Every structure is written in structure tokens, then in C-alpha cells.
Amino acid sequence: MGTLTVRENLHFSAALRLPGKLSKHEREERVDATLSDLGLFHVAESKVSLASSFANKYVSFLWRIGE
């Protein structure tokens, strides 16, 4: 299995963590806001390696406090 991009990881996390009643557009807005808040727009299409589990945990934490 290949690795996902930063944006794809955030979309996956959003699908699991955000309320199901949110529209696709609202989830995409949340992903874009998170990319902006973290200053990650410049790497949004970069692949995330499995070695970056700390980054994934950090983003997961940010999703929780943003709910």
C-alpha cells in the first residue's frame, strides 16, 4: 500500500472524527483550515511516510481539541 499525502491523511482523519452530518464541502473546509493553522499548505500534496507517526498523532490531537 502506498503512502498518503498530508491532505489525504487529514481527509481520512476528518472522515473518522468529524460528525457524519457535515457535508463533504464542510469537511474540506475543515481540512483546509487545519492545513492553514499548521502552516502545511506548501506540503499538502507531499507524501507522508510511515516514519512520521508523531506528526499523525499531533494532527489527531489537534482534531480533538478543534471539535
Secondary structure, 3 states (H helix, E strand, C coil): CCCCEHHHHHHHHHHHHCCCCCCHHHHHHHHHHHHHHCCCHHHCCCECCHHHHHHHHHHHHHHHHHC
